[in-house]
Each structure stands twice: as C-alpha cells, then as structure tokens.
C-alpha cells in the first residue's frame, strides 16, 4: 500500500540524483513514469518501449505474463529503464516509499551505464523513442494497406524475427566494406599464387557474392534479393534497426545490473535513511542480490565482481582501508594469483572507484568476466558446472562436473563465458549467394564445439527460404557427420549426411 505523496518521490529523487553526481556518475536527464501493474505488463511485452510495432508475439507475451502474474507464479520488476536521452524509467505505483527510492537509485546506475559504456555508442539514444514510434506507424500503415494486409505483414515479421539475431554481435568492431574485402582478396591471391598467377581465377574470386562470409543474414537478403517489395525491405530494415538497439543490452546484462546494484547500494547507504526505511532497504537489497538456485542471478554476479575489483585496487593502495570481510577476500585473491598462476589485475596506482569507472566504459560481459572473474571470486560465489549425463543404466541424470574450489575452476569459467549474452547463439554465415549456379543461398555453421539443434535448424531454414525466394542450403557438423539441410524452390526439406573428413 502506498505510504507517500508524489512530492516525497520528487524530493528523494532529487537527493538521489545529487548523490549520484557527487559520486561521479554521468547521466542523461532522467524522467520517471509511475504506472500500475497492467501498464507494467504492457511495457514488459514491448521490451519497455512506450510505442512498438504490432505483432501477435507481443500479445502472446502479454497474456502469458499477465496469467503468470494473476496466479502468483511470477511477480513484476521493480522498474524498467530505457536507453534513451532523456532516460525514461517506469516505477510501480503500489511499491513502498523505500522501494521507490531504491529503484530510483538503481535507475541512475543504469542511466550512467547506458550513457558511458562503449557498446551503446551506436544506439543514438536521443532518437530511440521517436524511431520506435515511427517504426510502429510504418508497420501499421502496411497492415492497413489493402494491397498488403495484416497476414502478409505478420508473416514477414515472423521470418525477420526468426533470423534477427543472426548478425554481428559486437557493433564496435569496424566492419570492412566490400571494396576493402576485395582489395584484401587481391593481396592474398597475389601472395599465394606467385608465378602461377591466373587473371581468370582472380576475377572468379572477386565475383563471389559475398566476397567474404557474411554474418548479417537479414541485411544481406534485403540487399541482394531483387524480388522483395519495398515494404518487405522496409520491414527487414525495421527489425534490423531494433535488434541493433537491443544487442548491447544482451551483451552487458551482468555488468549493467551489477553496476546499477553497486550504485544503488552506495547511494542508499549515503542518504541517511530513517531507521524503518533503512531496515527495509537491507531486506530489499538482499532480495535483489540473492543467488538463484540452479541458475545465475546477473545482479548478484555483476555486483560481486565489481565489488571485488574495488577491493583489489583499494587494497593494493592501502590494505588498511578495507573492512575485515573485504580484507579476507583481498588476501584470498592475492594468494590465488601466487598459488594458481592466475593473471593479476593491472595494479597501476588507481583507486577501486577509479578502476570501476574504467571497467564500466571499456568492457562488456565476456571481457569483463574473462578478465576479472578470478578463482577466489568464483569460490566466494560457489560457482560450479552442472550437466546432464547418462548413467550406466542409460538414464539421464544431473551431476556436478566441476567446482570452483578445485582446478576445475577453468572449466566452470569457460562454460559460463560460452553461455552469456549472445554467446549461446549459433554463428551462421552466408558463404555463397549463387551456390550451384542457380541462386541457391549457401549457409555454414561456424561451430565452437557445440552442435546445432537439428529440429530448430530445419524450422528456421524455412524462414530463410521465405525471405530469399530461392533454394537454401545449410552445412554443419552434427553427430560427427557433415550434414547438409536443403530447402528447395517448392519448400521441401531434405537432409543428407556423410562421415566428416
């Protein structure tokens, strides 16, 4: 039940904002919107956006979330924050005053992260809300067009959604232009051919489309299928643009939530809360950071690693500044480096807080955890690797295969790194848009040791065919065999396998 007035929220938000600035957070202007549970469910279905293009999947998501909420199976988030300028956040109307203040402090952490982390540099936050509204208007225009209609629009969006994450995941890696790729092909061929230089062979290589394996499936199909109508190209462009907006959030989930949790704790601890609010704060903070049995809580993991970084750098300057529990972790980390030959952090003369701001700007989840998730921190978090295997009776049983307090910590860490953000998604690239000389689109799975799920691959391949309008072939290694999935011009699926070379 609410125990505050709107002016109370405004006053506490002002105090939290001032404290955030005092600690050095650099934020966009912040706006808050108070909503009820129905509105929050709607925003959740639209990934936080106040405006979004219509599609049946969002209605399905709303009904699923509402049903789970109504039956008490799941709750609602304390807040939702949009990477926009000004930054927009939603607060639940019925939360207590303390929970609202904690949420506001948490939001300022997200706001700072969105503004300063390198992965968000391309997102143009000042145009985010207008562009999503413009996309929604364009899609509704196609739905209402009697020559197009809702069925064709939704079928197009279905196919685009199925392939939307088959794209470049790290947007900050500069992409070579086709001309630059061809120049590199010429240099490589001249170097390898030597005295056997063949002009015809070089021309053949330069005609290859794409000139190098292409990971942006939707963009390539949009730009290379002349049979697509303009409205179809536009829908693909809209899905591509919105995917590019959301990928940085997928790639920094652990850092982003850990950063917001670290700063909500720091800000709230500095606000001189009344005793009753302070007790509730301790409970709420523990609820946010509690470990999730059988899974990972990104708030907990991100907070722990960030706090360990601060402890290490502050301790390297002066161990006496650390609390007893912090000093204990510092000693374990130092012993760890000596005992297990782990690489220590860079120990230049910077404070823990200064290092945190450097990390916030320059890392994403994979680099963050690869560099800073040390064995001592993993042991403190009690991380372990769990797999399903068949026992001697052929039954699938769950078992712990590696733990962090043994040499198996390396396997635990690599398993974690392989399953965060977009790392769990298969990498599929276009090899040839004219395979067999008849316009067949050749795709290849670039495996990291994990195999494709054949049923998903076959289902998704039909969406590729729907967009390409010609035959599609996907090559992969499955169960140790070279496997080729083909969807022909009529949409018939065929699978062939042979022993891998």
Secondary structure per residue as TSV (DSSP state, phi and psi in degrees):
chain	resnum	aa	ss	phi	psi
A	1	X	-	360.0	139.3
A	2	X	-	-67.0	136.1
A	3	X	-	-128.2	37.4
A	4	X	-	-155.4	165.7
A	5	X	-	-106.6	165.5
A	6	X	H	-59.1	-36.4
A	7	X	H	-63.0	-33.7
A	8	X	H	-61.3	-44.5
A	9	X	H	-61.2	-43.7
A	10	X	H	-61.1	-43.3
A	11	X	H	-66.0	-44.4
A	12	X	H	-67.4	-36.8
A	13	X	H	-62.7	-39.4
A	14	X	H	-62.7	-42.1
A	15	X	H	-67.1	-41.9
A	16	X	H	-65.1	-40.1
A	17	X	H	-63.0	-43.8
A	18	X	H	-63.2	-39.5
A	19	X	H	-67.7	-39.7
A	20	X	H	-60.0	-43.6
A	21	X	H	-64.4	-38.8
A	22	X	H	-63.6	-35.6
A	23	X	H	-79.7	-7.8
A	24	X	T	101.7	6.9
A	25	X	-	-68.4	139.8
A	26	X	-	-116.4	100.7
A	27	X	-	-112.8	156.6
A	28	X	-	-69.4	161.3
A	29	X	-	-53.7	139.2
A	30	X	E	-111.1	133.0
A	31	X	E	-121.8	140.8
A	32	X	E	-118.6	141.9
A	33	X	E	-125.7	129.3
A	34	X	E	-92.9	130.5
A	35	X	E	-138.2	162.0
A	36	X	-	-92.0	-178.2
A	37	X	H	-67.2	-33.7
A	38	X	H	-64.9	-43.4
A	39	X	H	-65.7	-39.6
A	40	X	H	-64.0	-39.4
A	41	X	H	-61.3	-40.3
A	42	X	H	-65.0	-43.1
A	43	X	H	-64.5	-38.0
A	44	X	H	-60.7	-41.3
A	45	X	H	-64.3	-31.6
A	46	X	T	-97.7	21.5
A	47	X	T	55.9	34.2
A	48	X	T	90.7	-8.8
A	49	X	-	-80.1	135.9
A	50	X	S	-71.6	-18.2
A	51	X	S	-139.7	137.5
A	52	X	-	-154.9	152.7
A	53	X	-	-69.0	148.0
A	54	X	-	-75.8	141.3
A	55	X	-	-163.5	146.1
A	56	X	H	-58.5	-30.0
A	57	X	H	-63.8	-30.7
A	58	X	H	-73.5	-36.7
A	59	X	H	-65.0	-40.4
A	60	X	H	-62.4	-42.9
A	61	X	H	-63.5	-40.3
A	62	X	H	-61.8	-48.1
A	63	X	H	-64.1	-37.9
A	64	X	H	-64.4	-48.4
A	65	X	H	-66.3	-38.5
A	66	X	H	-66.3	-41.6
A	67	X	H	-63.3	-44.7
A	68	X	H	-64.4	-36.8
A	69	X	H	-69.3	-45.8
A	70	X	H	-60.9	-33.9
A	71	X	T	-94.6	7.4
A	72	X	T	74.0	14.2
A	73	X	S	-74.4	-35.1
A	74	X	-	-142.4	156.1
A	75	X	-	-101.2	-160.7
A	76	X	-	-118.0	153.8
A	77	X	-	-67.2	152.9
A	78	X	S	-64.8	-33.2
A	79	X	E	-155.3	167.1
A	80	X	E	-137.0	137.9
A	81	X	E	-125.0	137.1
A	82	X	E	-107.5	133.9
A	83	X	-	-74.6	86.3
A	84	X	-	-144.2	166.3
A	85	X	S	-127.8	107.3
A	86	X	S	-69.2	153.9
A	87	X	E	-73.3	133.4
A	88	X	E	-112.4	131.6
A	89	X	E	-133.3	147.7
A	90	X	E	-107.8	136.1
A	91	X	E	-116.2	138.5
A	92	X	E	-74.8	128.0
A	93	X	T	-59.0	-38.5
A	94	X	T	-90.9	4.9
A	95	X	S	-68.8	153.9
A	96	X	-	-68.7	166.5
A	97	X	H	-61.3	-44.4
A	98	X	H	-60.7	-43.3
A	99	X	H	-64.5	-36.3
A	100	X	H	-64.3	-43.2
A	101	X	H	-66.0	-44.0
A	102	X	H	-60.1	-42.7
A	103	X	H	-62.5	-42.8
A	104	X	H	-60.8	-44.0
A	105	X	H	-63.0	-39.3
A	106	X	H	-62.7	-41.4
A	107	X	H	-61.5	-39.9
A	108	X	H	-63.1	-32.3
A	109	X	H	-64.5	-46.5
A	110	X	H	-59.9	-44.6
A	111	X	H	-56.8	-48.6
A	112	X	H	-61.1	-41.1
A	113	X	H	-65.1	-46.2
A	114	X	H	-57.3	-42.4
A	115	X	H	-71.5	-30.1
A	116	X	H	-116.0	-17.5
A	117	X	-	-74.3	138.4
A	118	X	G	-64.5	-26.9
A	119	X	G	-68.8	-18.0
A	120	X	G	-96.3	5.0
A	121	X	T	-61.8	-27.2
A	122	X	T	-91.9	-2.6
A	123	X	S	-80.9	-8.9
A	124	X	-	46.5	65.8
A	125	X	G	-59.3	-26.1
A	126	X	G	-68.9	-17.5
A	127	X	G	-108.8	1.6
A	128	X	H	-60.3	-55.9
A	129	X	H	-64.1	-45.8
A	130	X	H	-61.1	-37.7
A	131	X	H	-69.4	-39.7
A	132	X	H	-63.8	-38.2
A	133	X	H	-66.5	-41.5
A	134	X	H	-63.5	-41.2
A	135	X	H	-60.6	-43.8
A	136	X	H	-61.6	-42.3
A	137	X	H	-63.9	-40.9
A	138	X	H	-65.9	-43.4
A	139	X	H	-63.6	-42.4
A	140	X	H	-63.3	-34.2
A	141	X	H	-62.7	-40.9
A	142	X	H	-68.2	-37.4
A	143	X	H	-62.4	-40.1
A	144	X	H	-83.0	-10.3
A	145	X	-	-71.4	118.8
A	146	X	T	-61.3	-21.0
A	147	X	T	-84.1	-6.6
A	148	X	T	-121.6	-74.8
A	149	X	H	88.8	165.1
A	150	X	H	-66.4	-36.1
A	151	X	H	-65.6	-44.0
A	152	X	H	-69.7	-37.1
A	153	X	H	-64.9	-47.0
A	154	X	H	-68.6	-34.5
A	155	X	H	-63.3	-37.8
A	156	X	H	-68.1	-42.7
A	157	X	H	-66.7	-38.4
A	158	X	H	-53.4	-50.0
A	159	X	H	-65.8	-42.4
A	160	X	H	-65.2	-41.0
A	161	X	H	-61.6	-39.2
A	162	X	H	-61.8	-29.6
A	163	X	H	-108.5	0.8
A	164	X	T	-61.5	-32.0
A	165	X	T	-91.2	2.7
A	166	X	S	-86.1	78.8
A	167	X	S	-155.4	177.0
A	168	X	-	-68.5	127.5
A	169	X	S	-91.1	-36.1
A	170	X	-	-97.8	99.4
A	171	X	T	-70.0	-14.9
A	172	X	T	-87.4	-8.1
A	173	X	S	-78.8	120.4
A	174	X	-	-64.5	130.4
A	175	X	-	-93.9	131.7
A	176	X	-	-72.1	140.8
A	177	X	-	-73.9	160.4
A	178	X	H	-54.0	-39.1
A	179	X	H	-64.6	-40.0
A	180	X	H	-65.8	-38.5
A	181	X	H	-63.5	-43.4
A	182	X	H	-66.1	-36.7
A	183	X	H	-61.7	-39.5
A	184	X	H	-67.9	-36.3
A	185	X	H	-61.8	-42.7
A	186	X	H	-62.4	-46.3
A	187	X	H	-62.7	-42.8
A	188	X	H	-64.4	-42.8
A	189	X	H	-66.5	-43.2
A	190	X	H	-60.3	-37.0
A	191	X	H	-71.0	-40.9
A	192	X	H	-82.9	-27.7
A	193	X	H	-77.9	-40.8
A	194	X	G	58.0	-123.7
A	195	X	G	-73.4	-12.5
A	196	X	G	-95.9	24.3
A	197	X	-	-56.1	128.3
A	198	X	-	-129.4	112.2
A	199	X	H	-59.6	-39.9
A	200	X	H	-64.4	-41.0
A	201	X	H	-64.2	-40.0
A	202	X	H	-65.1	-42.2
A	203	X	H	-62.1	-39.0
A	204	X	H	-61.0	-43.6
A	205	X	H	-65.8	-38.1
A	206	X	H	-71.8	-24.3
A	207	X	H	-79.4	-13.1
A	208	X	-	-60.1	133.7
A	209	X	S	-125.3	116.5
A	210	X	S	-76.2	157.5
A	211	X	S	-65.7	-24.3
A	212	X	S	-140.8	154.9
A	213	X	-	-49.1	132.3
A	214	X	B	-112.2	125.5
A	215	X	-	-94.8	-14.5
A	216	X	-	-88.5	84.6
A	217	X	H	-62.4	-49.9
A	218	X	H	-63.3	-44.2
A	219	X	H	-63.8	-39.7
A	220	X	H	-64.8	-44.7
A	221	X	H	-63.6	-42.6
A	222	X	H	-57.8	-41.2
A	223	X	H	-87.6	-12.4
A	224	X	H	-124.5	2.0
A	225	X	-	-106.6	101.5
A	226	X	T	-69.4	-11.9
A	227	X	T	-82.9	-10.1
A	228	X	S	-71.6	137.0
A	229	X	-	-75.7	162.2
A	230	X	H	-61.7	-37.3
A	231	X	H	-66.4	-33.0
A	232	X	H	-68.9	-41.2
A	233	X	H	-62.1	-38.3
A	234	X	H	-66.5	-40.4
A	235	X	H	-62.9	-42.6
A	236	X	H	-60.3	-43.3
A	237	X	H	-61.4	-38.9
A	238	X	H	-65.2	-46.0
A	239	X	H	-64.1	-41.0
A	240	X	H	-60.9	-46.0
A	241	X	H	-62.9	-42.1
A	242	X	H	-72.6	-32.5
A	243	X	H	-64.6	-42.4
A	244	X	H	-60.5	-31.0
A	245	X	H	-70.4	-40.3
A	246	X	H	-85.5	-23.7
A	247	X	H	-57.2	-44.4
A	248	X	H	-57.8	-31.5
A	249	X	H	-70.0	-34.4
A	250	X	H	-69.4	-36.7
A	251	X	H	-79.2	-11.5
A	252	X	T	-129.6	22.5
A	253	X	H	-56.2	-46.2
A	254	X	H	-69.1	-46.7
A	255	X	H	-62.3	-46.0
A	256	X	H	-62.7	-48.0
A	257	X	H	-70.4	-36.7
A	258	X	H	-64.7	-40.8
A	259	X	H	-63.9	-46.0
A	260	X	H	-64.2	-37.9
A	261	X	H	-70.1	-40.1
A	262	X	H	-60.1	-44.6
A	263	X	H	-79.6	-28.9
A	264	X	H	-66.4	-36.2
A	265	X	H	-66.7	-43.0
A	266	X	H	-66.0	-45.2
A	267	X	H	-66.4	-47.8
A	268	X	H	-63.0	-35.0
A	269	X	T	-70.2	-13.2
A	270	X	T	-107.3	2.6
A	271	X	S	-92.1	0.6
A	272	X	-	54.5	57.7
A	273	X	-	-68.9	146.1
A	274	X	-	-58.2	156.5
A	275	X	H	-58.5	-43.4
A	276	X	H	-65.6	-38.0
A	277	X	H	-70.3	-34.6
A	278	X	H	-65.6	-41.5
A	279	X	H	-63.6	-42.8
A	280	X	H	-65.1	-36.5
A	281	X	H	-59.3	-44.3
A	282	X	H	-60.4	-40.7
A	283	X	H	-67.1	-47.8
A	284	X	H	-64.0	-41.4
A	285	X	H	-61.8	-41.9
A	286	X	H	-64.1	-36.9
A	287	X	H	-65.1	-39.4
A	288	X	H	-64.8	-39.9
A	289	X	H	-96.8	2.3
A	290	X	-	-62.9	141.2
A	291	X	-	-63.0	150.8
A	292	X	-	-102.6	113.1
A	293	X	T	-56.1	128.9
A	294	X	T	79.0	5.4
A	295	X	S	-157.0	-173.9
A	296	X	-	-113.6	132.1
A	297	X	-	-93.7	110.8
A	298	X	H	-61.0	-31.3
A	299	X	H	-61.2	-46.1
A	300	X	H	-67.1	-49.9
A	301	X	H	-62.9	-48.4
A	302	X	H	-62.2	-43.9
A	303	X	H	-61.8	-46.2
A	304	X	H	-61.9	-44.3
A	305	X	H	-68.9	-43.2
A	306	X	H	-61.5	-42.4
A	307	X	H	-66.0	-35.4
A	308	X	H	-66.7	-36.8
A	309	X	H	-61.2	-45.7
A	310	X	H	-60.5	-44.7
A	311	X	H	-60.5	-44.1
A	312	X	H	-62.7	-48.4
A	313	X	H	-72.8	-37.8
A	314	X	H	-66.2	-38.8
A	315	X	H	-68.6	-33.7
A	316	X	H	-65.8	-29.4
A	317	X	H	-80.4	-47.2
A	318	X	-	-160.4	106.8
A	319	X	G	-62.0	-25.4
A	320	X	G	-68.6	-15.0
A	321	X	G	-79.1	-10.6
A	322	X	S	-87.8	145.2
A	323	X	-	-69.9	163.0
A	324	X	H	-55.1	-43.9
A	325	X	H	-67.1	-36.3
A	326	X	H	-68.6	-40.2
A	327	X	H	-64.6	-36.8
A	328	X	H	-60.2	-44.9
A	329	X	H	-66.3	-40.1
A	330	X	H	-58.6	-45.4
A	331	X	H	-63.6	-42.1
A	332	X	H	-62.2	-41.2
A	333	X	H	-64.3	-40.9
A	334	X	H	-66.8	-42.4
A	335	X	H	-64.8	-36.8
A	336	X	H	-58.5	-46.2
A	337	X	H	-61.3	-38.1
A	338	X	H	-75.4	-39.8
A	339	X	H	-79.9	-39.2
A	340	X	H	-108.2	9.0
A	341	X	-	56.8	32.0
A	342	X	-	-75.7	150.0
A	343	X	-	-78.9	123.1
A	344	X	-	-73.0	161.6
A	345	X	-	-63.4	159.0
A	346	X	-	-60.8	124.1
A	347	X	-	-109.2	35.8
A	348	X	-	-61.5	163.0
A	349	X	S	-75.3	74.0
A	350	X	-	-128.4	149.5
A	351	X	-	-75.4	166.7
A	352	X	H	-59.6	-43.2
A	353	X	H	-65.6	-41.3
A	354	X	H	-60.2	-41.5
A	355	X	H	-66.2	-38.0
A	356	X	H	-59.0	-42.9
A	357	X	H	-65.5	-34.7
A	358	X	H	-65.4	-43.4
A	359	X	H	-63.7	-45.3
A	360	X	H	-55.3	-36.5
A	361	X	H	-80.5	-35.5
A	362	X	H	-108.3	-3.8
A	363	X	-	-121.7	161.7
A	364	X	-	-125.4	176.1
A	365	X	H	-52.8	-45.4
A	366	X	H	-66.1	-47.0
A	367	X	H	-69.1	-35.7
A	368	X	H	-60.3	-51.1
A	369	X	H	-74.9	-35.5
A	370	X	H	-61.4	-38.9
A	371	X	H	-85.3	-38.8
A	372	X	H	-110.4	-9.4
A	373	X	-	-85.0	90.3
A	374	X	-	-87.5	165.0
A	375	X	H	-56.7	-37.3
A	376	X	H	-64.5	-40.2
A	377	X	H	-69.0	-40.6
A	378	X	H	-61.6	-41.2
A	379	X	H	-66.6	-39.1
A	380	X	H	-62.5	-34.7
A	381	X	H	-83.7	-10.3
A	382	X	T	58.8	45.1
A	383	X	-	-77.2	142.5
A	384	X	E	-148.1	164.3
A	385	X	E	-104.9	132.0
A	386	X	E	-125.6	130.6
A	387	X	E	-135.0	156.5
A	388	X	E	-96.5	125.9
A	389	X	E	-134.5	163.0
A	390	X	E	-90.7	132.4
A	391	X	-	-84.2	-172.9
A	392	X	T	-65.2	-16.0
A	393	X	T	-94.7	1.7
A	394	X	S	83.5	7.7
A	395	X	-	-87.5	140.9
A	396	X	E	-81.8	119.8
A	397	X	E	-129.4	151.2
A	398	X	E	-87.6	140.2
A	399	X	E	-148.9	149.9
A	400	X	E	-80.8	121.0
A	401	X	E	-100.0	-26.4
A	402	X	E	-150.9	148.2
A	403	X	E	-126.7	166.4
A	404	X	T	-85.4	-11.9
A	405	X	T	-95.3	16.3
A	406	X	S	-131.8	-177.5
A	407	X	T	-66.7	-10.1
A	408	X	T	-70.1	-2.6
A	409	X	H	-57.9	-31.9
A	410	X	H	-63.8	-41.3
A	411	X	H	-67.3	-39.4
A	412	X	H	-60.2	-45.0
A	413	X	H	-66.0	-45.4
A	414	X	H	-64.8	-36.4
A	415	X	H	-63.9	-40.7
A	416	X	H	-64.3	-46.8
A	417	X	H	-62.5	-29.5
A	418	X	T	-79.5	-4.5
A	419	X	T	-130.5	19.5
A	420	X	S	-105.7	152.5
A	421	X	T	56.5	-129.7
A	422	X	T	-92.0	5.4
A	423	X	T	-65.4	-24.3
A	424	X	T	-80.0	-9.3
A	425	X	S	-84.7	139.0
A	426	X	-	-68.0	148.5
A	427	X	E	-97.2	113.2
A	428	X	E	-116.1	129.9
A	429	X	E	-126.5	149.4
A	430	X	E	-80.5	124.1
A	431	X	E	-96.8	-36.8
A	432	X	E	-158.2	127.9
A	433	X	E	-92.0	2.5
A	434	X	E	-135.4	39.9
A	435	X	E	-61.2	138.3
A	436	X	T	65.8	8.7
A	437	X	T	72.4	12.0
A	438	X	T	-125.8	19.9
A	439	X	T	83.6	10.5
A	440	X	E	-66.6	135.7
A	441	X	E	-90.1	114.9
A	442	X	E	-96.0	123.0
A	443	X	E	-114.4	151.8
A	444	X	E	-136.6	139.6
A	445	X	E	-86.8	122.2
A	446	X	E	-93.4	98.2
A	447	X	-	-82.1	142.7
A	448	X	S	-105.6	21.3
A	449	X	S	106.5	-16.9
A	450	X	-	-97.2	138.6
A	451	X	-	-89.3	157.5
A	452	X	-	-68.9	148.1
A	453	X	-	-81.6	109.7
A	454	X	H	-56.6	-41.9
A	455	X	H	-65.0	-40.1
A	456	X	H	-66.5	-41.0
A	457	X	H	-60.7	-44.6
A	458	X	H	-64.3	-41.6
A	459	X	H	-65.7	-44.9
A	460	X	H	-68.2	-33.3
A	461	X	H	-61.1	-29.6
A	462	X	H	-67.5	-31.8
A	463	X	H	-69.4	-36.1
A	464	X	H	-62.4	-44.2
A	465	X	H	-61.1	-40.2
A	466	X	H	-59.5	-37.4
A	467	X	H	-85.1	-33.3
A	468	X	H	-81.5	-27.0
A	469	X	S	70.6	3.0
A	470	X	S	-133.5	-179.5
A	471	X	-	-64.0	152.6
A	472	X	E	-134.0	140.1
A	473	X	E	-131.3	132.1
A	474	X	E	-120.3	125.5
A	475	X	E	-108.5	135.7
A	476	X	E	-156.9	163.9
A	477	X	E	-101.0	119.0
A	478	X	E	-130.4	126.1
A	479	X	T	54.0	39.0
A	480	X	T	76.0	9.0
A	481	X	E	-120.5	142.8
A	482	X	E	-69.9	118.4
A	483	X	E	-118.6	134.0
A	484	X	E	-122.3	116.9
A	485	X	E	-97.3	129.7
A	486	X	E	-130.3	132.8
A	487	X	E	-113.3	117.6
A	488	X	-	-83.1	-175.7
A	489	X	T	-60.1	-29.1
A	490	X	T	-87.6	-1.1
A	491	X	-	88.5	9.8
A	492	X	-	-81.7	133.1
A	493	X	E	-95.1	135.5
A	494	X	E	-134.1	139.9
A	495	X	E	-126.0	129.9
A	496	X	E	-127.6	141.4
A	497	X	E	-131.9	150.6
A	498	X	E	-149.1	159.3
A	499	X	E	-62.8	132.6
A	500	X	-	-66.1	142.5
A	501	X	-	-68.0	360.0
